[in-house]
Amino acid sequence: QMHLVESGGGLVQSGGSLRLSCAASGLTFSSYHMGWFRQTPGKEREFVGVLTRSGGNSYYADAVKGRFTISRDDAENTVYLRMNSLKPEDTAVYYCAARRGARSAYVNEYDYWGQGTQVTVFS
């Protein structure tokens, strides 16, 4: 079983930046694709982006493309989400997730989830 713990969320002004971290333990981190999702109350969990287990390819939702970047450090079992040019509509709880199969943008295809970290963007 893999355990994932997000951190780094908080309150930030519109146009600012944050870096979220996701620390993994329990399984071989380097064998998993690592995705990021976000969710607001009453809405479905939304795909943000994914970095493949090889680290060679990344994919992002149109809403964040060009502003967000995912990276991973396999030696430290940690994946990061760097968020630049933040907008109020980016406000959400952000989750990291791990998948052992092919890369995916779908919530129900991921194997492990963290508890989330809150990001709030004000104007």
C-alpha positions in Angstrom: 0.0 0.0 0.0 1.2 3.5 -0.9 0.6 6.5 1.3 0.5 10.0 -0.1 0.6 13.3 1.8 0.2 16.7 0.2 1.5 20.0 1.6 2.3 23.5 0.6 -1.2 24.9 0.1 -2.3 28.3 1.5 -3.6 31.8 0.7 -2.0 33.6 -2.2 -2.8 36.8 -4.2 -3.9 36.6 -7.8 -0.9 36.5 -10.1 1.3 34.9 -7.4 2.9 31.4 -7.2 2.8 28.3 -5.0 4.6 25.0 -5.0 2.7 22.0 -3.7 4.5 18.8 -2.5 3.4 15.2 -2.4 5.4 12.8 -0.3 5.0 9.1 -1.0 5.8 6.0 1.1 5.1 2.3 1.2 5.8 1.2 -2.4 8.3 1.8 -5.2 7.6 5.5 -6.1 9.5 5.4 -9.3 7.2 2.7 -10.7 4.1 4.9 -10.7 2.7 7.7 -12.8 1.9 10.7 -10.6 -1.1 12.9 -11.2 -2.6 16.0 -9.7 -6.3 16.8 -9.4 -8.4 19.5 -7.8 -11.9 19.8 -6.4 -14.3 22.5 -5.1 -17.4 21.7 -3.0 -20.3 20.2 -4.9 -18.3 19.6 -8.1 -16.5 16.6 -9.6 -12.8 16.1 -9.1 -10.9 17.7 -12.0 -7.8 16.6 -13.7 -4.9 19.0 -13.5 -1.9 17.1 -14.9 0.3 14.0 -14.8 4.0 13.1 -15.0 4.9 9.7 -16.2 6.9 7.2 -14.2 9.9 7.7 -16.5 9.7 11.4 -16.0 10.0 12.0 -19.7 6.4 13.1 -20.5 3.9 15.4 -18.9 0.3 16.3 -19.8 -1.9 19.1 -18.5 -5.5 20.3 -18.6 -6.1 23.2 -20.9 -7.1 25.4 -17.9 -3.6 25.2 -16.4 -1.4 24.6 -19.4 1.5 27.0 -19.6 1.1 28.0 -15.9 1.5 24.8 -13.9 4.5 22.4 -14.0 4.8 18.9 -12.5 8.2 17.5 -11.5 9.4 14.5 -9.4 12.3 13.5 -7.3 12.4 9.7 -7.2 15.3 9.6 -4.7 13.2 11.6 -2.2 9.8 9.9 -3.2 8.3 13.3 -3.8 6.3 14.9 -6.6 5.7 18.6 -7.0 3.2 20.9 -8.6 4.5 24.4 -9.4 1.7 26.9 -9.9 2.4 30.3 -11.5 0.1 33.2 -12.5 -2.6 31.9 -10.1 -6.2 33.0 -10.7 -9.2 33.0 -8.3 -10.7 30.2 -10.3 -7.7 28.0 -9.3 -9.1 28.0 -5.8 -9.7 24.3 -4.8 -8.5 21.4 -2.7 -5.5 19.9 -4.6 -4.9 16.1 -4.5 -2.0 14.0 -5.7 -2.6 10.5 -7.0 -0.5 7.4 -8.1 -1.3 5.0 -11.0 0.7 1.8 -11.8 -0.7 1.2 -15.3 -0.8 3.6 -18.3 -1.0 7.3 -17.8 -4.5 8.6 -17.2 -6.6 11.7 -16.7 -9.5 9.9 -15.1 -10.1 9.8 -11.3 -11.3 6.1 -11.2 -8.2 4.8 -12.9 -5.8 5.9 -10.1 -4.8 3.5 -7.4 -3.8 5.8 -4.4 -4.8 9.2 -3.2 -3.6 11.8 -0.7 -6.0 13.7 1.6 -5.6 17.0 -0.2 -4.3 20.5 0.5 -6.3 23.8 0.2 -5.3 26.5 -2.2 -7.1 29.8 -2.0 -6.4 32.6 -4.5 -7.7 36.2 -3.8 -7.9 39.2 -6.0 
